[in-house]
Amino acid sequence: MSALIVGNFYPLSPPPLIKTPVPATTHPPPGEVQVFSGIVEAVSPILSASQAPGVVRIQLQKPSEFNDLKIGDSISTNGVCLTLESQSQQEISFALAAETLKVLGLKSTEVPALVGQKLNLERSLRFGDRIHGHLVTGHVDSMGHVVERLLEGESLFLKVEIKDSVRPFIWKKGSITLNGCSLTVNEVAGNTISVCLIPETQKRTNLGELKLGDLVTVEPDYMARAVVAASVKGAHP
């Protein structure tokens, strides 16, 4: 199964981010990069999914608190930054383009199975918002998969195997985004990372529902990526 679209995550420990009402002029100007904090605001099911040449369109149930949306807004959808294509009182719709489908590994035969899956949603940050997680771009690097699930008391430990391309940007106690959720890396062993989910995280996201083999979207800390890139460039000017 593809993992656009599996898992609901929430912050590792910080409280839910309250989006403070501010004038619309405080949003980033059109064309500028939208960013998120990795603090999931809502979890919504996919109501329908359809294919068109080069794209897959999905319709989700619109969270009641998402009452300030406008067409063209950026929304983190299980960690993938998607542009709001259309909306109604009950639904919000997005188009997944070819590159997104490639990164997610979503096959045409898997599209019907998307219906009913629950996704983590977060609106883009406004200037002045508190950042309870870390800065997240919504540019998913690759997919990871769950290789271990261990419940210790009320804490849930997950081990996720990540791709070689992500490994240079991951270290113990660093930040990582899984399915749009800002998490702290507890341990690193080869290409396997460990994260711990507190009860609040399990309750407010679908991370607690993940099973062995389930896929998750992975975005390393973009600041770590920038540091590594600068170091490589400095070593090889």
N, C-alpha and C positions, 0 to 999 in steps of 0.2 A: 504494500500500500504506500502511496505517496504520502509525504508528510508536509503538505502545506501547513499543516492541516491536521496535524495530530498534536495533541497536547494543549493544555492551557497552562500558562505559567503565570507566576506572579513574582514580586520581589522576594529576594532571599529573606530579608528581615525588615526593611523599612515599611512604614505605613502607606496606605494607598495615597497616591498623588491627588490632591484636590486642585483642579484647574481653576485658578482664580479668575473671575470675570474681569476682563480688561477690554479697553476699546479695540475695535477691529484693526485700527491703525498700528497696533503693536505687533501684528503678525509680520513675519518676514516678507519683504517685498516679493512680488511675483518673479519667479525664475531663480530665487535664491534657495539654497539647500534647506530642506526641512529636516529637523532632528527630533528624536524622541528620547525618553529617559529610561525605557525598559521597564516601566511600571504599568502593568496591564490594568486598564480601566474597566473592561467588560469582556465577557465571553459570550459569543453568539454563534448559533448554528447556521450552517449553509442551508438555505431553503431550496435552491436550484442551481444547476450547473449545466452549461451548454457550450458547444464548440462552434467556432467560426474559423475561416481561413487564418491561420497563424496566431489565434488567440483562444483563450478559454474564459468565458464570462461566468461569474458567480454572483449570486444574490444572497445576502445575509439578513437576518433579522436585525432591525435597527435598535440599538440600545436606547432606552428612554432618556438617558442623560446626554446622548449625542444630539442635542437639540439646536446646536449652533453650526451645523455643517452646511457647506455650500459646494456646489459642483467644482471639481478641481482640487479639493482639499486632499492632503496626504494623510493616510491612515496606516499605521503599522498593523498588518494582518498576519498573525502568527510570525511576526518578525520581518515580514516582507512589506516594504513601503509601496503601497498601491494608491492610485489616484481615484478619487470618487467620481464615477462616471454618471451615475444617476441615483436618485433617491425618492422615496415617498415617505409617508408617515410610518410605514411598517418595515420598509426594506431599504438597504443600501447595496449598490452594485459596483463591481470592479471588473476590469479586464486584465487577464494575465497574459503578457506578451511573450514572444518566442524565447527571449533570454531568460525570463523568469521561469518559464516552463522547463528550460534546459537545466537551470540550477536546481530546481525542485525535483527533476527527474520524473515529471508527471507525464504519463503515457495516455494516449487517447482512450485506451480501454479502461483507464482508471477514473475517468471524469465522472461517470455516473455514481461511482462509490463515494464521491465527495459529499453528496447530499446527506445531511444529518451530522456531519463532523463539526465539532465546536472549535472556534478560532479565538485566539487572544486579540483584542483590539486596543489600540491606544491612539488618540489624536496627537498630532504634532504639537510640540511645545510652543508656547507664546513667550515673547520676551518678558522676563520678570517672574516666570514660573520657577518654583523650587525644583531641583533635580535630585530626586531621592535615590535614583539608581546611578547610571552613568550615561554619557552621551552616546546615542545609538542612531545610526544612519538609516537602518532598514535595508541596507544593501547586503543581502545574505550572500555569504561566501560559498557555502556548500551545505551538504546534509550530514548529520551524524546519526548514529543509532544507539539505542539503549542496550547495554550489554549486562547490566546488573541492576537489580532493584531490591533494596533492603530497608525494611521498616524496623527502626529501633525506638521503642516507645512511641512517642508522637512525632518523631523526626523521620523523614524519608530520605534515604541516601540513593542517589542515582549515579551510575557510571555510564558515560557516553563515549563511544569511540568516534574520533574526529578524523578528518582527512589530513594527509601530509601537508597540504597547502596551508592549513590553519595552524599547525603545531608551532611554528616559530613565534607566533604572537600570543602564546598561552604560557602562563607560569603560575605557580602556587600563589594564592591570595590575589591574583589578578581578576579582572572582570571579563565576563563572556555573556553573550546574549543567546539564549536558547528559546526558540519559538516566540521571540519578542520579549522575553523576560530577562531582566538584568540579574545576573547571578554571580556569586563569588566562587572561584575555583578553589576547592579545598585541597585536592591532591592531583598530581599529574604523574602518570606512569606510562611512558611511551606515548602512544596516541590515544590514551584513555584518560579522561578527566572525571573527577568526582565532585558532585555538588550536593548540598544538603538543603532540603525543603522543610521549613517550619510549618506547623499546622495551618497558619493563615495562608501560606502559599498554596498548600494543597487544597484548601477550601475554595479559594478565589480563582483558581486556574485549573487547567486540565492536566497539569504535570503529574498530579497524584494519580491520574488514570492511566499513565503510560505503562506499557507492558514491554517485556523483553522483545527486542527486534523492532520496536516502533521507531520511526524516523523523526528527527527534529531539525529545524532550521538552525544554522550556526552562523553567527556574526562575531568575529573577534573584536576586541576593543580597537577602534580605529586609531586611537592615539598610540597604542602599542604598534600597530601596523606602520604608522608614520615614523616612529622611533627606529624600528628595524630597517625601514627603507632608507632613512637618512644615514644609518650606520653603514649599510651596505654601499651606499653611494660614496660615503666618506672614505671607505676602505678601497674603493675602486673608482676614483674620480675620472 
